[in-house]
Amino acid sequence: MSEFQKYENEDFVIDTDAKAEWALKKIAEARADRDAWVKWYEDKIAEIKAQTDFNTMNLERLLAEYFATVPHKKTKTQESYPLKSGKLILKTQNPEYKRDDKTVIDWLKQNNGGQFIKVKEELSWADLKGATAVLDNHIVTIDGEIVPGVEVIEREPKFIVEV
């Protein structure tokens, strides 16, 4: 029986600040223990992945060398060589672009390139919410007009334990 199961029965009641503080301490300890185990397992997973990558890197290099010696099918975007257990593929990659969008946008503005600049419309929800009120399941303007496209869904209060 875990320590927490002892306190799940009907006999135990938190009826003093001292018992509430004790419960918060136990919750904090349990969460810290959980987080430590999660980190330990994540570290182990990363370690296993790194070891696997290291162990297979040499075999992949040897397969690439073998691939270069056999006749293989060529298409516009890749070359491939099928085997019973899998396929060796040399795939063409698109170039990587390092961009400074602000510099490019400034240049486009100076060189009549406006067609390459997006102007994005976006709802300013915080401003709209502040200028409206909730009535039934809708938001309404100061004039009482219902704003279409918004449904207000009431939710129960949420109890939170912070430790």
C-alpha positions, 0 to 999 in steps of 0.5 A, a space after each residue: 500500500 502506497 503512502 497516499 493510499 493510506 489517506 484515500 479512505 474516509 477516515 482521514 480528513 484534512 481539517 487543520 492548517 497543519 494537515 493541509 501543510 503536510 498534504 502540500 509537502 507530500 504532493 511536492 515530494 511526490 511531484 519532485 520524485 516523479 520529475 526526477 524519474 522522468 528526467 532520469 528516463 529521458 537521459 537514458 533514452 537520449 543515451 540509448 539513441 546516441 549509442 545506437 547512432 554511434 553504432 550504426 554510423 560506420 555501417 551506414 558509411 560502409 553501405 554508402 561506399 557499397 552503393 557507389 559501386 553498384 548500378 542503381 535506379 536514378 530519378 530527378 530527385 534520388 538514386 536508389 538500390 533495392 535489397 531484400 531487407 530494405 533500400 539504399 537511397 541517395 536523395 537530392 536535398 533542396 538548398 537551405 536558406 539563411 534569411 534575414 526577413 527584415 533586410 529582405 523586406 526592406 529591400 523589396 520595399 525599395 525595389 517595388 517588390 511589394 507583391 512578395 510581402 504578405 500583410 496578415 490580418 489577425 483578430 485582436 482578441 484581447 481588445 475585442 474582449 475588453 470592448 464587449 460583454 458576455 450575455 447568455 452564450 454570446 459576446 455583445 457590443 456596447 450597443 447590444 449587438 451579438 458578435 457572430 463567430 464567438 460562443 461563450 462556454 462557461 466552465 466550472 472553477 478549477 481547483 489547483 494545488 501549487 507547491 
